[in-house]
Amino acid sequence: MTDKGSSVLKAPQQLGAFCYVTLATLGGSQNTGRLRPFFVSGGSLASLQERLTDIIRPAVEALDYELWGVEFVRAGKFSTLRVYIDSPNGIGVDDCADVSYQVSALLDVEDPINAEYNLEVSSPGMERPFFTAEQAVPYVGETLAMELTVAQQNKRKFKGQLVAVENNQLHLSVDNEILQVSMRDVKKAHLVPTFD
């Protein structure tokens, strides 16, 4: 068991091509024994994720990895900060552990999140999430699943073949129609792996 605010590394785990390490609970500055309310700089989750990306990117790149993306998932006491890293040589458990130590130390200093959260560092895995349109370019012809922030055709969730990426838009073939979606309207998008 760890004290609140500690950053003790739990045992790394590897699931196929996907690895991650989870750090024990971070953040959670206390005031008279209670957690302070969750505060997001600028009032939006998107602005928090942008700030976290700006803070974390130099530490990840200094270790010669690519910062693939940052995702903060709010869930009360069980909030999670996920940091996805990539490398031309692939990502292993030791890579995730090295980045975890660096990022946790940096976050302890910067303290961008005034709430308890778990830090996870992982490879993008087989269901590679996309944070920018440019990341999807090498996957034209593959199947993507996405969830939108604003409904199109009375739906928010779509799955289809990625046929093009142009001007920050993903063009998805869904039921023999081309759906054009701006990345700013994408809540989540990820690769749907196929197994031969």
DOLOSE-186620 format. One line per 2 residues: their letters; for each residue x, y, z of C-alpha. Coordinates in pm, whole numbers, plus 50000, padded with zeros to 5 digits. Layout:
N
a> X,Y,Z ~ ...;
% end
This chain:
196
mt> 50000,50000,50000 ~ 50133,50346,49917;
dk> 50074,50685,50070 ~ 49874,50935,49871;
gs> 50102,51136,49645 ~ 50365,50861,49620;
sv> 50505,50753,49286 ~ 50599,50393,49343;
lk> 50630,50190,49024 ~ 50408,49886,49010;
ap> 50526,49574,48829 ~ 50547,49632,48452;
qq> 50308,49428,48244 ~ 50325,49324,47882;
lg> 50028,49211,47675 ~ 50141,49107,47328;
af> 50279,49408,47144 ~ 50129,49641,47404;
cy> 50315,49723,47722 ~ 50245,49961,48001;
vt> 50354,50047,48347 ~ 50134,50211,48603;
la> 50255,50441,48873 ~ 50079,50449,49204;
tl> 49852,50741,49279 ~ 49998,51084,49210;
gg> 49869,51432,49285 ~ 49592,51479,49535;
sq> 49727,51770,49734 ~ 49544,51766,50061;
nt> 49377,52039,50258 ~ 49243,51949,50605;
gr> 49238,51584,50515 ~ 49026,51620,50199;
lr> 49123,51633,49837 ~ 49099,51971,49675;
pf> 48838,51994,49399 ~ 48954,51891,49054;
fv> 49072,52197,48862 ~ 49141,52217,48492;
sg> 49344,52511,48370 ~ 49146,52709,48116;
gs> 48828,52526,48206 ~ 48847,52243,47952;
la> 48987,51893,47937 ~ 49133,51971,47593;
sl> 49338,52261,47731 ~ 49462,52040,48016;
qe> 49572,51771,47770 ~ 49750,52034,47559;
rl> 49931,52165,47869 ~ 50025,51811,47975;
td> 50156,51739,47625 ~ 50373,52053,47636;
ii> 50510,51954,47978 ~ 50573,51587,47899;
rp> 50703,51604,47538 ~ 51058,51733,47619;
av> 51114,51460,47881 ~ 51000,51185,47642;
ea> 51204,51318,47349 ~ 51514,51357,47570;
ld> 51500,50977,47613 ~ 51483,50934,47232;
ye> 51118,50830,47215 ~ 50829,50988,47027;
lw> 50542,51121,47235 ~ 50249,50966,47048;
gv> 49982,51126,47264 ~ 49851,51218,47607;
ef> 49507,51128,47736 ~ 49356,51231,48070;
vr> 49049,51033,48172 ~ 48853,51181,48462;
ag> 48681,50931,48685 ~ 48673,51075,49036;
kf> 48935,50907,49252 ~ 49020,50675,48967;
st> 49131,50936,48710 ~ 49410,50822,48479;
lr> 49679,51004,48284 ~ 49788,50789,47989;
vy> 50110,50872,47808 ~ 50166,50689,47480;
id> 50523,50659,47351 ~ 50658,50516,47028;
sp> 50990,50434,46865 ~ 51106,50294,46529;
ng> 51248,49999,46727 ~ 50920,49936,46908;
ig> 50843,49981,47276 ~ 50917,49735,47553;
vd> 50849,49722,47924 ~ 51185,49879,48013;
dc> 51115,50172,47779 ~ 50782,50234,47952;
ad> 50948,50216,48294 ~ 51223,50465,48197;
vs> 50968,50716,48070 ~ 50745,50662,48375;
yq> 51023,50757,48616 ~ 51107,51071,48419;
vs> 50750,51184,48366 ~ 50641,51118,48726;
al> 50932,51324,48858 ~ 50844,51606,48619;
ld> 50477,51600,48713 ~ 50566,51608,49083;
ve> 50747,51939,49017 ~ 50500,52095,48771;
dp> 50188,51968,48956 ~ 49947,52042,48664;
in> 49659,51832,48803 ~ 49509,51914,49142;
ae> 49354,51573,49196 ~ 49460,51215,49254;
yn> 49533,51019,48940 ~ 49720,50714,48814;
le> 49993,50754,48554 ~ 50017,50492,48280;
vs> 50291,50488,48018 ~ 50243,50255,47723;
sp> 50305,50187,47359 ~ 50015,50276,47128;
gm> 49951,49902,47097 ~ 49763,49726,46823;
er> 49454,49949,46862 ~ 49669,50256,46801;
pf> 49483,50573,46908 ~ 49517,50880,46686;
ft> 49566,51226,46835 ~ 49640,51411,46509;
ae> 49536,51364,46147 ~ 49902,51325,46045;
qa> 49935,51015,46263 ~ 49665,50843,46057;
vp> 49831,50900,45718 ~ 50035,50573,45717;
yv> 49713,50382,45793 ~ 49512,50480,45484;
ge> 49336,50163,45371 ~ 49302,50030,45726;
tl> 48986,50015,45939 ~ 48932,50288,46199;
am> 48678,50326,46477 ~ 48590,50673,46596;
el> 48365,50857,46836 ~ 48268,51215,46760;
tv> 48196,51506,46992 ~ 47915,51620,46759;
aq> 47681,51374,46588 ~ 47689,51331,46212;
qn> 47402,51152,46039 ~ 47247,51121,46388;
kr> 47538,50906,46505 ~ 47848,50965,46714;
kf> 48025,50632,46663 ~ 48151,50507,46328;
kg> 48370,50228,46196 ~ 48502,50223,45841;
ql> 48796,50217,45607 ~ 49023,50522,45610;
va> 49042,50632,45246 ~ 49222,50967,45278;
ve> 49362,51227,45516 ~ 49346,51588,45392;
nn> 49348,51929,45558 ~ 49316,51789,45912;
ql> 49020,51575,45803 ~ 48978,51199,45806;
hl> 48782,51054,45513 ~ 48617,50729,45617;
sv> 48424,50490,45394 ~ 48117,50388,45597;
dn> 47837,50183,45436 ~ 47955,50281,45086;
ei> 47948,50653,45169 ~ 48242,50882,45242;
lq> 48226,51048,45582 ~ 48452,51352,45622;
vs> 48541,51431,45981 ~ 48757,51713,46113;
mr> 48998,51603,46385 ~ 48864,51881,46607;
dv> 48530,51693,46611 ~ 48689,51359,46703;
kk> 48660,51254,47065 ~ 48841,50924,47007;
ah> 48981,50750,46701 ~ 49180,50430,46686;
lv> 49297,50158,46453 ~ 49096,49838,46436;
pt> 49355,49561,46406 ~ 49305,49281,46158;
fd> 49441,48932,46210 ~ 49535,48718,45910;
% end
